[in-house]
Each structure stands twice: as C-alpha cells, then as structure tokens.
Amino acid sequence: MADAQTVYVDDSGTDGKSHIAAAAFCVSTVERWHELLHKWNKITDYAGFELKTFHTTEFAACRRDHLCIQCQRGHTTTRDHLWQRWPEDKRKNVLCRMAKALVKHVEFGVGHSYSKADFDENVRNSPVRPALQEPVAEEYVTFAIQQCGGSFAEWRAANSRDDRLKFVFDSSSPKEKKDIARVFF
C-alpha cells in the first residue's frame, strides 16, 4: 500500500446533544503523511507538548478565560492542556504552523457539515428517498462522511486519479460502522 492514498476520516457531532453533524477527509500518500508527522512533532517539541495528547477541538476551546468541556468536567487539567496557560500569540503561532504544515502535506481535503434538524427534514424524511437507486446514510455523521466521499470521488475523477485507497476512520459506534459499510460497500 506504499503507493496508495491514505484517507483520514474524522467526524464531529456524534454526541446526542450536538445539533450539528460534520465530517472531513484529508488525503495524501503515506510518504507525505510521514513528512507531516515529522513536522508536527517538531512544532509540538518546540511548543512543549506531546502530539499524542493533542486534539484541535480542545486546543481551540481551552483557554485561560474559557475552559474546554473536558477541563470543566474534571477529565483533563492544565497538565493535559498546557496551551490553556499560553498567551494568545503563542496559541495562534502554534496553530498557524500546524495548519500550514497540514496544507503543505495534504493532497486533498474536504469537510461537510449540516444541522441534524436539516438532515431529518430533508434527507431522512424526504419523500423521494425510496426512489433513489443508491443507499443513503441513516446516521447523521455517516451522511456527512458520504458527502465527503462524493466530493473526493469527484476530485479523483477530475484529476484522473486511480490510486489504491486506504481509509483510516476516527472511532465510530457499531451502528455508524454498519451504516458506513452499507453506504460505501
């Protein structure tokens, strides 16, 4: 699979309290993913935290004057989220450097999001759904993943790409895994 494209799939909105569902694809070769990891490790070493504990959502949400949900609930502390104590210019610098490295090393990226209410009204309960020739996701996040897959397929066709693909999914519930398999396979 060395010459394959690796597709990292991440999602958000699986929490029942969330009103929004979202998914994103980041696609690149194994070689370019290794280069990105090397660059990110240099950034995190310089900034003083470990990449294995880094989550963009927590990084963006956890500040001195506003703690992330994990810190509010006592699941994490400033020991886990060192950036909580950083001045705003350091936070911005680290995030910008990581984003620039991602853009440099990723060949294709796409994200789709929508409200769960819109999905219920316009997809799940659509009167045309039974007439469709293709499967449509049942789960909120799976639908966002399906939309990313469609955008990725269009990009591959437009760029005459037929590389083998390896997918790496964020953790998914058994129900979502079954829905993903039904929609894609």
For each residue, the residues with C-beta under 8 A, 3 or more apart:
1: 4 30 164 166
2: 30 31
3: 29 163 164
4: 1 29 30 163 164 165 166
5: 27 28 29 107 161 163 164 165 166
6: 27 28 29 30 33 165 166 167 168
7: 25 26 27 152 165 166 167 168
8: 25 26 27 168
9: 23 24 25 145 148 167 168 169 170
10: 23 24 26 170
11: 14 21 22 23 24 141 144 145 170 172
12: 18 20 21 22 23 57 113 141
13: 18 20 21 22 113 116 140 141 144
14: 11 18 21 140 141 172 173 176
15: 18
16:
17:
18: 12 13 14 15 21 116
19: 115 116 117
20: 12 13 113 114 115 116
21: 11 12 13 14 18 113 114 115 116 119 140 141 143 144
22: 11 12 13 111 112 113 114 141 144
23: 9 10 11 12 111 112 113 141 144 145 147 148
24: 9 10 11 109 110 111 112 148
25: 7 8 9 108 109 110 111 148 149 151 152
26: 7 8 10 102 106 108 109
27: 5 6 7 8 106 107 108 109 152
28: 5 6 32 33 36 105 106 107 108
29: 3 4 5 6 32 33 107
30: 1 2 4 6 33 34
31: 2 34 35
32: 28 29 35 36 105 106 107
33: 6 28 29 30 36 37 105
34: 30 31 37 38
35: 31 32 38 39 105
36: 28 32 33 39 40 101 102 104 105 106
37: 33 34 40 41 51
38: 34 35 41 42
39: 35 36 42 43 101 104 105
40: 36 37 43 44 51 98 101
41: 37 38 44 45 51
42: 38 39 45 46
43: 39 40 46 47 94 97 98 101
44: 40 41 47 48 49 50 51 54
45: 41 42 48
46: 42 43
47: 43 44 83 90 94
48: 44 45 82
49: 44 53 54 82 83
50: 44 53 54
51: 37 40 41 44 54
52:
53: 49 50 80
54: 44 49 50 51 58 59
55: 58 59
56: 59 60
57: 12 60 61 68
58: 54 55 61 62 68 70 76 81
59: 54 55 56 62 81 83 91 95
60: 56 57 95
61: 57 58 66 67 68 69
62: 58 59 66 67 68 70 71 76 81 83 84
63: 66 67 84 88 91
64: 84 85
65:
66: 61 62 63
67: 61 62 63 71 72 84
68: 57 58 61 62 71 72 76 81
69: 61 72 73
70: 58 62 73 75 76 80 81
71: 62 67 68 74 75 76 77 78 80 81 84
72: 67 68 69
73: 69 70
74: 71 77
75: 70 71
76: 58 62 68 70 71 80 81
77: 71 74 80 81
78: 71 81 82 84 85
79: 82
80: 53 70 71 76 77
81: 58 59 62 68 70 71 76 77 78 84
82: 48 49 78 79 85 86
83: 47 49 59 62 86 90 91 94
84: 62 63 64 67 71 78 81
85: 64 78 82
86: 82 83 90 91 94
87: 90 91
88: 63 91 92
89: 92 93
90: 47 83 86 87 93 94
91: 59 63 83 86 87 88 94 95
92: 88 89 95 96
93: 89 90 96 97
94: 43 47 83 86 90 91 97 98
95: 59 60 91 92 98 99
96: 92 93 99 100
97: 43 93 94 100 101
98: 40 43 94 95 101 102
99: 95 96 102 103
100: 96 97 103 104
101: 36 39 40 43 97 98 104 105
102: 26 36 98 99 105 106 109
103: 99 100 106
104: 36 39 100 101
105: 28 32 33 35 36 39 101 102
106: 26 27 28 32 36 102 103 109
107: 5 27 28 29 32
108: 25 26 27 28 152 155
109: 24 25 26 27 102 106
110: 24 25 148 151 152 155
111: 22 23 24 25 148
112: 22 23 24 144 147 148 151
113: 12 13 20 21 22 23 144
114: 20 21 22 118 119 143 144
115: 19 20 21 118 119
116: 13 18 19 20 21 119 120 140
117: 19 120 121
118: 114 115 121 122 123
119: 21 114 115 116 122 123 124 140 143
120: 116 117 123 124 125
121: 117 118 124 125
122: 118 119 125 126
123: 118 119 120 126 129 136 143
124: 119 120 121 129 138
125: 120 121 122 129
126: 122 123 129
127:
128: 131 132
129: 123 124 125 126 132 136
130:
131: 128
132: 128 129 135 136
133:
134:
135: 132 182 183
136: 123 129 132 143 146 183
137: 142 143 145 146 179 180 183
138: 124 142 179
139: 142 143 175 176 179
140: 13 14 21 116 119 143 144
141: 11 12 13 14 21 22 23 144 145 172 176
142: 137 138 139 145 146 176 179 180 183
143: 21 114 119 123 136 137 139 140 146 147
144: 11 13 21 22 23 112 113 114 140 141 147 148
145: 9 11 23 137 141 142 148 149 180 183
146: 136 137 142 143 149 150 183 184
147: 23 112 143 144 150 151
148: 9 23 24 25 110 111 112 144 145 151 152
149: 25 145 146 152 153 183 184
150: 146 147 153 154
151: 25 110 112 147 148 154 155
152: 7 25 27 108 110 148 149 155 156
153: 149 150 156 157
154: 150 151 157 158
155: 108 110 151 152 158 159 161
156: 152 153 159 161 162
157: 153 154 160 161
158: 154 155
159: 155 156
160: 157
161: 5 155 156 157
162: 156
163: 3 4 5
164: 1 3 4 5
165: 4 5 6 7
166: 1 4 5 6 7
167: 6 7 9
168: 6 7 8 9
169: 9 172 180
170: 9 10 11
171:
172: 11 14 141 169 176 177 180
173: 14 176 177
174: 177 178
175: 139 178 179
176: 14 139 141 142 172 173 179 180
177: 172 173 174 180 181
178: 174 175 181 182
179: 137 138 139 142 175 176 182 183
180: 137 142 145 169 172 176 177 183 184
181: 177 178 184 185
182: 135 178 179 185
183: 135 136 137 142 145 146 149 179 180
184: 146 149 180 181
185: 181 182
